Amino acid sequence: MKRSQPSTTFQFQKKPKGYFSFLNHFSYHSKLLNTTESMEEERIETTMRNLPPEILRQIVSLIPLKEAVRTSTLSTSWKTLWTPFQVEFDSDPNQITGDTDDEASKKINQFVGLLSKSSSSPELWRFSLQTEKTQKPLFFSAAKGGGGGGRGEELHLDFLAKENEIQRNFNLVYDPTPRISNLSSIKTLHLVSVNKIAGDLVSTLFSSCRFLESLKLEKCSGIQSIDIKASASLKSFEVVGCEDLESIAISAPNLKSLWYRGALPLIQINGCLNLVDVVLDLREGFDRSEFDCEDVLNLLSSLKDVESLKISGWLLEWLCAAGVVFGRLQFRFNKLKELSWFDALMNQTKRDSLACFLHMLPYLEKLFVKIDQNLSSIPCPYFHQYWHEPHLWMDYETVTSHACQLQHLKLIQLEGFTNEEDDQLMMLMNLLLRQSVALKSMTVISPEKESRRVTKVPKSQLKQTSACNPKRIVFSSPNEDYFFGLIEDGNNFLWL
């Protein structure tokens, strides 16, 4: 469905007297204002550049470590705060034992002791790790800081993947049982490019962070599996860009936030009864041998008590295509208040699978649907065997008639639909309007970020509302009783 473009009339009017002099006057004052602002910015920059080192250290100690490290690019005086200490480390972390007399354990304790030493400002180290398994040293950097203002300290380890050959097919096991002196002040641990040689080292460091609250793994190519057995302190776990990952097992009794981005692995969640916020960003699709509905449904069942869920649309489409009927499952998302669905495109099967999934969300209050053109489309395969029965063949009228009532849904936001997807957008809006009996706001955001509110316009009032509201776009809906109206966001008029 293509929207008709309104006709445009151009009128050329004679400029009033003094018009160009006004423009020149305005231009002069604009340049003067810009010059004044530039001078003020330069004065502030000079002042910051000339601050004494002890003041600079105090500033960086009060901000999160990630932002603190970025200050090194501001000027030479800031950069000197981040001159790394060079440390050579020549023991094999794979030989660590509980025996404190063991030479490798002594070296590890010295390493951890260096990291655990209290400091009033962030610090940066560059380590050289020589092991029996490597022909040349393994270089990695460590940054520690962010403990100001009563916050726990952060530790970032980057194993500099560009300088080291990636070794694949290894596992990471994190157990909170302490084996060496502890890093009790560390609350956030961020690990980048962990490889096979460093795997046991970071596992040992994790076990020493007895009060760790946040753990993030990023760009750790080569890892096949991650096994997390965390203490009661761990509240946040994030995995981003670990391209070879096949399985994640996590047990953390007080975990509240779980974020995953990559291809779909086998995810097993045990004893995480306090999960609130979950992101399953599966933009890389599925690259294992066989798609197992039972594994995915077990994952969804373990997430049934979350309050916020962000999920890739293709996963719901695949489940429905394989015969899963969400309304017939033995569990519901009874605590879920906010759902974010996203994909590269919207078609009939994705739309219908979303409608089917909504049957499991009886207390949903906010729904966000986003089409992201930066994502790659994940094609749905043909399933020879069905988990239950295929049902994505149903026509639109059947899907609409089977739609459940969403008694608590108050806000809907639909973003990124292109002109080619207008028909899908129209049918999705109609479907959601029929389901949502308490809806207060439905917003459509174009790929150009233009926001409009959706209204229902009865056919009997079409001429009247169009005349009163020239900024409204009106187009037909699948329902014969009314049209859809799109009003510029911010307009006070709203009728659903």
N, C-alpha and C positions, 0 to 999 in steps of 0.2 A: 504494500500500500504506500503510495507516494503522496506526500503532502503537496497540495497545490500552492504555488508561490504567489503571494499577493502582488498585484501590479504596483509599480512605483512611478510617481510623477515628480519630475524635477522642475522647480520654479526658480528662475533667476531674478533676483531683486536688486535694485539699485542700492548701493551701500550708503547709509546715512552720513551726513557731514561729520567729519572728525573720526570716522571709523578707522582709517589707517593710522592716524596719529594715536588712537587708543591702543591699537595693536603694537605700535612701536613703544609706547609707554609701558604696556604690559610686558613686552619682551625685555625691556631694559631692567625692570624690577625683577623679572624671573632670573636674568643673568646675575644680578646683584645678589639675590637670595642664594643662588647656587654657589656663587663665589664665597659668600659668608659661610655657608655650610661646609664647603671644602676646606676653608681656613680653620674652622672649628675642629673638623675631623683630623686635620694635620697636626693641630695643637695637641689633641688628645693622644694621637699616635706617638708624638714626640715625648709626651709626658710618660706614657707607658713604657717606651723604649729606654728611658733614662732612670726608671725605678731601680733602687738597689736590689741586689740578688736576694737578700733575706725577705724583702717584700714580695718579690716574684715567687719565691718558694711558698710563701704563705698563701698566695692567691691560688696556685695550682694544687695546693693541698686541700682546698675547699671545694673543688669541682671533681666530677667523675673522671676516672683515669683515662677513658677514651678521649674525652675532650681535652684533658690536661696534656696528653701527648701531642695533640695537634698544635699546641702553643709553640712548639719548636720551630714552626714555619713562620712565626710572626717577625722575628728579628734575630740578630746574632746574640743579643743578651738573653733572649728566651731560649735559644738553641743551646747555649752553654749549660742550661739546667738539665739537659737531656744527653750530655756526653756520656756514653756507656762505659761502665767498668768492664775491662777485659778479664775473663776468668777462664783458665784452662782446667778441664775436668777429665782425668784419664782413666777412670774406673768403669767397669762394665755394669750398668744398672740391672742387667738380667741375672746377676749373681747376688742380689740383695737377699739377706737372710735376717732372722731375728737376732742373730748373734752380734752384739755391739763390738766384739773384737774382730769381726770379719773386716778385711781391708776395704772391700767395696761399700759395706755399710758405714764405715767411718767416713769415707768420702761423701756418701750420700748425706750423712748427718751434717757434714761441713757445708754441703751445698744448701740444705734446708735451713741450717743455722744462719747462713748469709741472707736468705730470703726472709727469715722470720725476725731479723734484727729490726727493732723499732726505729722509725725515722719520722721526722716532722714534715717531710716533703717527699713527693714521688721520686722513685729511683729507677734507673735503667741499667741492665747488665747485658753483656754479650758473652755467651758461653761457647767454649770449644769442648765437645764431648768425644773422647777417643775410646773406642771399645774394641774388644777382641774380634767383633764381627764386621768392623769397618776398616777399609784400607786407608781412608782419610778421615779427618775429624768431622764430626757432625756439629754444625753451627746452629745456635738458636738464641733468640733474644728473650729477655724477661723484663717486664715492667710491673712495678708495684706502686700502689698509692691509693688515693681516694678515701683515706680514713678520717679526714677532717669532718668537723661538725657532728661527731658522734656516730658517723657511719662506719661500717666494717670496711676493711681494706680489700682492694681488688688485686688480683694477680693475673697478668696476661702473659702467656707463653706462645711464641711464634717460632716454629721450627723451619722457617725460611725454605719453603719447598723449591724455590728457584735454584738454590745452591745445593740441593741434595736430590739424588735419584729416588723417585717414589718406589717403595717396595710394597707390593700388594699382598693380599690374602693374609691379614692378621686380625686379631681380636683385641678389644679393650675390655678389661674387667675392672670395675671400680668397686672396692669393698671398703667400708669405713673402719675396719679393724686396723688400728694404728700399728705400724711396724717400726717407725722411727720417730724422732722428736717431732712434735706437732706444730702446725701452723694455725693455731687457734684464732688468730686475729683475721685470717682471710675469710671473707664472706662471699666473694665473687671470684670464680675461676674461669678464665676464657682461654681455650686452647685452639691454636690455629696450625694446620698442616702437620698434625702429629703423624709420624711414620712408624714403621715396624721397630726400628732400633730404639726409638724413644718411648714406645708403648709402655714398657714396664716402669720406666722412670716416672711418667705422668700418673700411672696407676698408684705408684708409691706416694707421689705428692698428694693425690686425691685422698688417699687414706689418712694422710697427716692433717688434712683440712677438716677437723672434726666438727666444726660449726659452720660448714659451707652452706650458703643459702641459694646460690645461683651458679649453675654450670652450663657452659656453652662450648660446643664443638663446631668448628668451622673449617671447611675445605680440607678435611682429613681424608685424602684419597688413599685407597688401599685398605681401609678398614672394612671388614666383612660383617662383623657383629660387635655390638656394644651391650655390655651387661652391667647395669647399675644397681647396686645394693646400697642405698643411701641411708644415712641416719635421719632422725626426726627433724633435723634443721633444714634439709634441702626443700626449697619451695618452688624453684624455677629450673627447668631443663630445656635446652634449645639445641637443635642439630640443624646445621645449614650446609648444603653443598658437599656432603660426603658421598661421592658419586658411586662408589663400589659397595655401599652398605646394603646388606641383605636382611639383617634382623636387629631388632632392638628389644631388650628385656629390661624393664625398669620396676623396681620395688622401692617406693619412697612414701612412707605413711602420711607425710604432711605436704606432699607436692601439690601446688595450686595451679601452676602454669606449665603447659607442655606445648612447645612450638617445634614443628618439623617442616623442613623444606627440602624437596628432592624427589627422587623416584620412590614409589611405594615399596617399602620393605615389609617384612613380617614384624608387627609391633605387638608386644605382649606386655600388658600393664597389670601388675599384681599389687594389691593392697594400697592403691593410691585413692583412698576414699575421700580426700579433700580437694580433688581436682575441680577447678572452677573455669579456667580459660584454656581452650585447646585450639591449635591451628594445625590443620593437615593440608599444607601447601604442596600438592603433588604435581607440580608443573612439569616435572620430568617424566611423568607417565608411569609405566610399568614395564620392567625389563627382565623380570624373572621368568622361569620356564612356563608356569601355569598359574592362572588367576584362580584363587581359591576363595569362594564366597564365604565359607565357614570362618576362615581366618579374619576376613574383613568384618564379618558380623560379630565375631568375638571381640574385636577391637571396639566396634561401635557400642556393644553391650557394656564394655568396661568404662565407656565415657557417658553412660546414660544419666549421670548425676551432675554433669557440667552445666554451667549457666551461660557460657558463651562458646560458640563453635564456628570456626571458619573452615570451609571444606571445598575441595576442587569438585566442580560439577561432573566431570567425567566419571568419577568413582561411583556416584549415585546412578548415572546412566548405565554403567557396566553391570552393576548389581541388578537393576531392573531388567536389563537385556538378558541376564542369566536366569531370570525367573523369580527374583526376590520380590515379594509383595510386602512392603514395609508395614502396612496396616495389619498384617497377620502375624507379625513377629511377637514374641513373648515379652518384650520390654518396650518401654516408652522413655522419651527424654522429658520427664516430668518437671525438671528444674530448669530446662533450657529457656532463657529469656531472649537471647539474641543469636540469630543465624546469619552468617555471611557466606553466600554461594558465589563462586567466581569461576570463569572459564574463558576460553579464547573466542567462543561464539555461542549463539543460542539457536537451537533447532527444535524440531518437534519432540524427539526422544529425550533431550535434555530438559525441555520444559515439562514434559509429562513425568519424568523421574523426580523432578523437584516437587511437583504437585503430589506425587505419591509419598515422598519423604515427609511432607508436611503433616501427614496423618499421625506421625510419631511425636509431634510437638504440640501437645494440647495447651500449653501455657506460654507459647511464643508471644513476645511483645514487639520485637523489632526484626525486620527482614531486610537484608541488603543483598541485591543481586547485581553483580558487576561483570561486564564483558570487557576483558583486557586484551587489546589487540597486540600487545607485546608478547603474549603467551603463544605457544605453539598448540595447534589443535591435536588432541589425542583421539584417534579414530577408534570407534567401538568395534571389537571383533565379533565374529559370528560364533555363538555358543552352540555346540552340538548337543550338549546335555544341559537340562534346565534344573536349577535348584528347586524351584517350585512349579511355576508355569509362566510362559511368556505373556506379557500383558501390555507391551508398548505398541501393539498393533491397533489399539483402540482408537476410534475417531475422536475428534475434539468434543463433540456433544456428549459422548460417553464419559470421557475424562472429566468434563465439567459436572455432569450429573453425579459422579462418584466423589467429587471433592468434599472434604470434610469442612466443618465449620470451625474457624479459628476465633474462639470467643474473646481472646485477650490481645490479639494482634492490633497494635495502634499505629505503627509507623512502618512504611514500606519505601525503600529507595531503589530505583532501577537505573543503572548507570552504564554508559558505553555502547548502547544499541546503535548500530549503523542504519542507514536508509534501507539496506538490503534485509535488515532484520525487523522492519516495521511491522510486518504481519505477526511475527512471533511476539513482539512487544505488545501489540494490541490484544492478542489472545491471552497473553499472560496477565495483563492488567485486568481484563474482564474476569478471568478465572480468580484472581486474588480479590477483586472487589466482591465477587459472589461469596467467597469463603470468609471474608473479614467482616464480622457483624459490628465490631466496635472501632473500626478504623478511623483515625483522626487525620492522618497525613499520608499521602502518596506523592512521591517526587520522582521525576524523570530527569536525569542528567545526561546531556549529549556528550559525544566524544570530545567536543570542544569545551566541555565543562560549563555549558549553559544549563541553568537549573530552572525547571518549571513544575508547578504543582498540577496534579491531575484532579479534574472535577467530572462529575456526571451531569450532563445537560439534557433534561427531558426534551423530547422533540417538540412538545407544546410550547416550550420557552426558548427555543433555539434563536429566533430572530431577536427576542427581547434581550437575552443575555449577550448576544453578539454585539448589539448596538450599545449596551452599557459598558462593555468590556472590550475595547478595540485591540488590547494586547493579547487576547486569547486566540489560540489556534483550536479550531473545532474539526473533528473528523469522526467518521462513523465507527461504531463498535459492533461486535458480533451480536449484541443484544438489540433487538428491534425497538425497544422502548426508549432508548436514550443514546446520546452521542458522548464522546469523550472531549473534554476541554482541557487544554494545557495553558496555564497562566504563568506569567513570569513570577519566579519565586520572590517573595517579599510582599506580593499583593495581599491585602487583608481578606479578599473574598475567597472563601473556600467552602465547597459543598460536596460532601461525599454521600 
